[in-house]
Amino acid sequence: MKAKLSATVASLMLLAGTAAAQDIVISPEQETVIREYVIANPVEPVQPPPGVSIEVGTALPDTIQLRPLEVPDVTYHYVILEGRTVLVEPQTREIVYVIEQ
């Protein structure tokens, strides 16, 4: 019973973390500023390692270099993966938002 309860609690915590990552809201104005910043400060695109999907909630490995995103009211870092601008929470390295090109 205790193991079953622990598994349930772990599942709920995982879902809560995923839900929190998906609750990130980037306004259209912020997205425009981010796009302009990325164009003005180009970085080399990176190919994700095998098995790493580019979706909200995925933690990127340490082998992928993140760049600070120096725009107002945005604390995320970014990387260009498969032609998309991927916003990442720097402490957890989790993808929080994907901007399609």
N, C-alpha and C positions, 0 to 999 in steps of 0.2 A: 504494500500500500504506500509506504514511504517513497519507494523508487518511482511509483506511478505519479505521485504528487510532485516529486522533484522534476520529472519529465514534463509534466503539465506546466509547472512554474517556468521552467526553462523555455518552453515553447511560447508562452505568453510574453516573456521578456524579449525573445527574438522578434516576435510580431510587433511588440511595442517599439523596438528599435527601428524596424523596417517602416512602421507607420510614421515615426518621427522623421525619418529621412524623406519620406514621400510628402510630408507636409511643408517642405520648403517651397516658398512662393517667391518667384522672381518676377517682378512686374515687367510689363512690356518696355517701360522706360529703362529699367535696370538691364534688361537683356540687350537693348540697343547700346547702352554705354559699355557693356561687357564686350559685345561684338566689335565696337569701335576700338576698344583697348587692345583686343587680341589682334586686330588688323594692324594697329599702330606699333605693336610690340610682338612681332612674329617669333614663333618658336618652331623648332623642328617637330613635325608630327611623330608620334610614337606608335609602334605596332604592339598591341597588347599581347602578353604571353598566352600560349595555348591554355584554354580552359577559363580565361578571364572574360566574363561578359560585361558589356558596357550598358549597365542599367542601374537605376537608383538602388542603393543599398549594397552594391558590390564594393568590397574593400580592395583597393589596388595594392599590389605588392610594392615593397620598398625599392625594387629595381626601376620603377617608373618615377622619373623626376617630376615633381610638381613645381609649378611656378606661382609666386604670389600674384594675386589679382588686385592691383592697386586702383580700385574704384570706390567711390563713396558708398557707405552702408553695405558693403559686401566683404565678408571676412574669409571667404573661401580661396583656395588655390585652384589652379586649373592645369589641364594638359590637353593636347590635341590628340585624340585617338580615333582612327578610322575616319578622319575628316570631320569629326564632331568636337566641339568645345565641351569638355567635361569638367564640371565644377565639383570640387572635392573638399570635404571637411579635413583640414590638415592634421588634426590630432588623431582621428580614427582612420583616415585615408579612405573613407567611404564616399562613393559617388552620391551627390545630393541633387544634381540637376544636369541634364544633357541638353545642349543647344545644337540642333541640327543645322548644318550649313546650307 
